[in-house]
């Protein structure tokens, strides 16, 4: 929470210091694709003893290749609004039997949708650094349940102007999920997401 407040303060200060006179942006719209590493962090739900193993997995894998789309608008040189979609690698969960779900193996599919605000530094250079914060909607579907959670997402990154129209993007994003203390904890869980991606966008 302290980290989130700190990042939010930095972004608010940067927005407040942004000159309203900086209104000219060439090719402000952009669309692109992105791919990289993602982690759905089901490991935090893995059981620590035989009692909790009746409701939570004994093993969980949740990292792998993630990919998706992005589209944005550069409002002024220091601020952009961006929509993102990412599909994460499937998570595979193993349960001890017997358990409350009467299953042994479960596959969970996770998708991420977000609307974020980026605040840039080094705007007079082809290479720019940014911090971002926004709202994300995470869906998690498995044999146990289909869950949806809406909350904050935040991160940082950099982009590089390859040419007038092409933009390379590096991004790290973190999205908190839900940790539920309940008899059917796994059925209510929405994973915590980490992603590290490279993207390519076309500006127009």
C-alpha angles and dihedrals in degrees: 000000000000090000090050092050090048093052091045091052092051092051093047092050091049092050091048091052094048111112114237087213090070094088104128114096122164114221094359097179121076139174129187153144131255138192138172142105124338135179126197092191100218085154091086088066096051111124119255098197142016093265095057090042089077090071106022133052122265091212132020135179120192112155133094143094117347126190140175152128137281137193129181151164125224101220095184129345092274101040134055132173114215137184118205139188125191131178112205127209114269116269117226118207129190122201131198114239132269099037139149092267100048090226134113105193127032132181118206123197119204131196129181128205121180145171111203141175117225122203115197136206127193090039093164091064134074085236115066135180123209145179122210142194132177149123125298134191114207123193122196119187127184143139087276100054147319110249134183128192130183120198147116126318127186141169147129140248149145139249135200129207103230091178140335092290106021124079129185116209134197117190142177118191134180124194121183116224132190130284110199124194100207142118089257095038095149093054091055099040123115110191127242108244131219122178135179111186146169119213142184121209136184117220124210 
